[in-house]
Amino acid sequence: MKKFLLIFSIIYFSGCSNPEKQTNNNSMGQKIFNSNVSSFQTKFIMGFENEDHSLIMSLFADSVKWTGPDKKLLSQSSSYDEVSNAVKGYLDLYENHSFKDAGYAGGNTYRYNAETSSSPNGVRIYGNWYHTHSASKKEVSHKWFALLRFNKDGKVFSINDFFDVTGFLSQHTETN
């Protein structure tokens, strides 16, 4: 019986692993993913924090397709110039930008009715944006989720972002 328990324990514990603790052995893929995340942080987040339109736009390829929260369907997109104008609009309307509680993920292990991918060029980002409305000085925030796809040059060629626009805008008129 002791022999059985020992063998069972060895098989059980050697076969179990915590998937959250597994590491990706593809070091080149990990480097590309880390580079993409770093590029987002230094160009997009720091660009907003410093209100630097050029820095923000340096993240995007000229051919970028943006599906923002104003689009009804994922098949609808905006161009580089429309992204640029939207960024200018945010920078004009808000100040004191910060992005907190960020999470980053790439690739996917499980997919329903689709192939899995270990590509480091698709980066899912989530977190909380905080801004101050420039005219009213009202502090506003919103949770945010985005899927960015990077090309081989490290530029974003596709961005889908999601947040509750109505909830965000309602904060501008809320009274404390």
Secondary structure, DSSP 8 states (H G I E B T S, - for coil): -HHHHHHHHHHHHHH---GGG-----HHHHHHHHHHHHHIIIIIIHHHHTT-HHHHHTTEEEEEEEE-TT-SSTT--B-HHHHHHHHHHHHHHEEEEEEEEEEEEESBS--SSS--B--TTEEEEEEEEEEEETTT--EEEEEEEEEEEE-TTS-EEEEEEE--HHHHHHTTT---
